[in-house]
Amino acid sequence: MSDEGSAAGEIRDAAFESPKVCALPKSVRRTPLVVGIAVDAERLGGIGELAVGPEEYADIWLACVDRVLITTNIGTRVNVRVYRREPRILLRTDSTNALKRAEREITEAFRPFVNTPDRQPRPLTVLIDIPRFARITNPRKVAALAHLASFVASGKAVGMRRAPKGQVLGLVAWVGRGITGRDTSMTAIDLACRAGLGVVVLDGVKRKVADQAVSLAGLLDYFPPGIVGPLLREANQANVHLRAANLPDADTIARSIWVGLNTARAMGADLGKYGCFPLTRPEIDNVVQQVQQWLCGWSAAPVFFVDQGLLREGAVDVERDLPRGIQIWLKTVAAHGVRVVLIDTIDKASGRRLLKTSPGDTKGYLGWRQIKRIEEYARDLKMKVLWAGGLGMRDAFEMGKLEVFGIYVTSAAATTVPVGGSYVCDPALAGVKKPTREGVLRTKILLEAGFLVSKLKDVAGRDLERVAGALLSALDQADSVSITSLTAELASKCVAGWRAYWDVKLKSRSRITG
């Protein structure tokens, strides 16, 4: 349950009233992990989830320490830092003088990367920029680029027998938006391929949606996924590496993430989530490797945002291809020892949510079959998935039936209160969501009921499903009297269900031991 501290006590109290805790034998200690509820230290602004500060951490820690778990999200998007851009050589014409001038400028660009302090050449890509106004036909562009590429590859640019490893020539193309920009990009890929260049860098004007999001991953800054995908496939077929002008500094990004996570750990959090938006798959791979290495003894959980998908080598996985992207992302982070992840939505204001209500639902991203397959895939990788993104009471019950590791539910278990405190400066907030004890408890009861239905295949399990269904119908109809009575009835049946489930497990272990 996400909260900035004002409702932490109510969340804690609801946790200790849950059927599972009530069913526990007196000899079993009610540890935070056994209780199974976490206060997620977050501020819920108009734009979505926001970081908390020392006051909020203190309020939450005092209410929760040694009783319920504490998690937090240090940021949905990374603090993007980029490297200085590569040198660019302007080629206005393909005359002999222009090519000689370009050769001299290329030599000057490579010089400091050859004459290094230890005399070990450093890799560098120098980009050739042929402006739009240049009156050079495409065949002549290919000839000029091939000449300069040979000049670099032969080692003449640096006075060696061959170019040092990693020192190459590339092509930069200035692109417009939409179809025009796509065609310019395709032409640049073709020119580079025919001239023997292995790198094409696209530079252009950021799309409106990218500007609203501050920035998007790689080429998605310039083009929508429907254009980026074909461009990447074309570049792959041409054996050309295609990328955006700005190259994120993964080392610095990882360190800024570590600062937030280390603060969360020091403030008593049991788990810290960190967004990987707006990074590409290779950049995520680099960042997660470093973060997990620094925090290997603590639960640092990377986040996948379904409304952003995954930009990877050769493709963009969004919408229909989203499940494939999630699996690739899971495999990427699992390789670095990640054991807990969150799958969520980032743009809360859009009204879109994690789950589809029907196959034709355009507001949801994933159906229940897809959720189940992703869960199975994650378990094969020995990973646990936390789910979030506009989940409701019915979703909590269904997630329980799938035996998921955990869910984040806030709005469905909250009431709206007046704006105050650290929210008063937020111009997009008309009210603030605050979890209630009743809402939190009802969510936990339904989650537990779903789990027990999946485990108890007898009359007790069917009875649980019947009462849960009646409660969900009452919630749909806002029947307050029925909601209260059915919640109490379902809680009572869950207590009995837990004891029956534990009894079966105990007998099973006894048979194995015997």
C-alpha positions, -999 to +999 in steps of 0.1 A: +000+000+000+015+033-011+015+061+015+037+090+026+032+081+063-002+096+072-020+063+069+009+040+079-007+032+113-040+022+096-022+000+071-003-017+100-035-022+120-052-038+090-023-061+085-026-075+120-064-080+115-059-100+083-072-137+083-037-151+079-024-133+111-056-143+130-051-179+120-015-182+131-008-203+161+002-183+192+037-199+190+044-183+156+060-149+158+043-122+138+073-111+118+069-085+090+075-112+064+049-135+079+023-107+082+028-101+045+019-064+041+042-036+032+038+002+035+053+015+002+069+049+011+057+071-017+040+104-023+012+102-048+013+134-069-008+144-098+018+130-122+021+097-103+045+082-077+070+106-061+099+101-037+097+106+000+120+126+023+133+123+058+100+133+075+080+107+056+106+080+062+105+088+099+067+086+101+066+053+083+095+037+102+080+046+136+046+031+125+060+000+109+094-011+123+094-048+133+057-050+125+052-047+087+075-044+058+087-011+043+093-006+006+099+025-015+103+036-051+133+060-054+122+071-088+102+060-118+127+074-143+165+075-140+185+107-137+196+106-173+232+117-179+247+116-214+283+115-227+297+144-247+288+139-283+314+126-308+333+149-331+314+158-363+331+166-396+310+188-419+312+178-456+294+204-478+308+191-511+328+162-524+355+182-541+391+172-537+398+202-515+367+194-493+379+158-489+414+168-480+400+193-454+378+165-440+409+142-437+428+169-418+398+174-394+395+136-389+432+133-381+428+161-355+398+145-340+416+112-335+449+126-324+443+129-286+428+094-286+460+080-301+485+101-281+471+091-247+492+092-215+498+055-216+502+054-254+472+030-256+447+043-282+412+048-270+381+040-291+364+069-308+337+073-335+340+104-357+309+113-375+306+127-410+278+152-414+265+159-449+240+188-446+207+187-464+217+216-486+248+199-500+244+194-537+258+159-538+241+130-555+237+098-535+263+079-556+288+107-550+280+107-513+288+070-512+321+075-530+331+103-506+321+084-475+339+053-488+371+073-494+370+087-459+362+054-444+392+038-461+413+067-449+404+059-413+405+021-416+439+020-433+454+038-403+465+068-424+444+091-402+466+083-372+499+074-389+496+037-383+494+006-405+458+001-395+432+019-374+434+012-337+406-010-324+374+009-319+384+040-340+359+042-367+340+066-390+302+070-388+275+090-405+252+114-388+218+123-403+195+151-394+159+138-395+125+153-394+094+138-379+072+111-392+074+096-426+098+122-439+122+115-411+118+077-416+128+081-453+158+102-444+169+076-419+165+048-444+186+067-469+213+072-443+214+035-435+217+027-472+245+052-477+264+039-447+260+003-458+272+010-494+301+031-481+313+005-456+304+025-425+291+006-395+275+034-375+246+058-382+236+084-357+202+101-360+198+136-347+165+155-348+137+173-330+121+156-300+086+144-304+058+161-284+051+130-263+089+127-256+090+163-245+061+157-222+079+127-207+111+147-205+127+121-227+121+086-241+144+057-248+169+062-277+153+067-311+118+069-295+126+105-288+123+112-325+099+085-338+070+064-326+075+026-322+059+019-355+087+037-373+116+028-350+110-010-353+114-011-391+144+013-390+161-011-365+154-041-387+167-023-418+199-013-400+204-049-387+200-063-422+225-037-435+249-046-406+248-010-394+245+001-358+217+027-356+213+049-325+202+084-313+226+113-310+227+113-272+245+083-256+234+077-220+262+075-194+252+042-177+280+045-151+268+078-138+231+068-140+239+037-119+256+058-093+226+082-090+203+051-085+226+038-058+224+070-039+186+068-036+186+030-028+213+033-002+193+061+015+162+039+015+182+011+030+197+034+057+162+047+065+149+012+072+133+001+040+133-036+033+131-032-005+138-004-028+124-002-064+141+017-091+128+025-125+149+019-156+129+043-178+139+057-203+168+033-210+173+008-238+179-029-230+217-027-233+217+003-210+194-014-185+218-044-186+247-022-177+229-002-150+213-032-132+246-051-132+263-023-113+234-016-089+229-052-079+267-056-074+267-027-049+235-039-031+238-076-033+228-081+004+196-061+001+165-062-021+169-038-049+141-043-074+142-029-109+109-019-125+094-026-159+068-002-171+043-018-195+033+016-210+068+021-222+077-014-234+113-023-243+136-008-269+162-034-276+187-043-303+167-047-335+132-042-322+107-023-301+084-044-279+052-026-272+015-034-271+011-067-290+048-076-285+049-065-249+049-100-234+080-108-254+097-076-242+089-084-206+104-118-209+136-104-225+138-078-197+133-104-170+161-126-185+184-095-187+180-085-150+179-121-138+215-125-152+227-101-125+211-118-095+179-099-094+153-119-074+124-094-071+110-071-097+080-048-102+059-047-133+038-015-133+025+015-153+043+048-152+018+072-166-009+071-140-027+102-154-034+085-187-061+062-173-045+031-187-039+001-165-020-031-162-048-055-169-073-059-197-109-064-187-116-081-221-097-090-253-109-058-269-100-036-240-077-008-253-070+007-218-054-025-204-020-039-215-020-076-205-046-103-202-047-130-175-032-157-197-003-134-204+001-126-167+002-163-160+028-170-187+050-142-174+047-155-138+057-190-150+087-176-169+098-155-139+096-186-116+117-206-140+143-178-136+139-180-098+125-145-097+095-131-078+072-105-095+054-077-078+024-064-099+009-029-099-009-005-122-045+004-114-053-029-097-088-032-081-104-056-056-114-082-083-078-081-096-065-087-061-086-119-059-075-131-093-039-124-085-042-145-054-055-174-074-024-171-096-003-173-064+017-142-073+044-130-049+028-096-042+007-068-055+005-030-050-030-016-046-036+020-035-066+037-052-090+008-047-082+007-010-081+045-004-104+075+001-098+110-013-088+136+013-081+174+010-047+184-004-022+194+022+014+190+035+040+184+008+013+182-019+001+218-017+023+230-045+011+204-069-011+222-094-026+190-108-040+177-075-077+182-066-074+157-038-050+131-023-055+093-021-052+080+015-055+043+022-081+033+048-079+005+073-111-011+059-099-008+023-065-023+031-080-051+051-106-059+024-079-060-003-058-084+019-088-106+026-095-110-012-059-116-020-057-143+006-090-158-005-078-161-040-046-179-029-066-203-007-090-211-035-060-222-056-048-244-028-080-259-014-097-280-040-125-293-018-157-279-005-139-252+016-122-238-016-155-237-035-172-220-005-144-194-004-149-187-041-186-183-037-184-158-009-156-139-026-178-137-058-207-124-037-185-097-021-171-086-054-206-083-068-216-062-037-186-040-043-196-035-080-231-024-068-218-003-039-241-022-015-225-011+018-246-034+040-237-065+020-201-054+017-197-053+054-213-086+062-197-105+033-162-091+042-166-104+077-179-138+064-150-141+039-125-132+065-139-159+088-137-185+061-102-175+052-091-181+088-105-216+086-090-220+052-055-211+064-056-236+092-068-263+068-040-254+043-013-255+069-026-288+083-024-303+048+012-290+044+022-303+078+009-338+071+026-338+037+059-329+053+055-356+079+049-382+052+081-370+033+101-371+065+088-405+075 
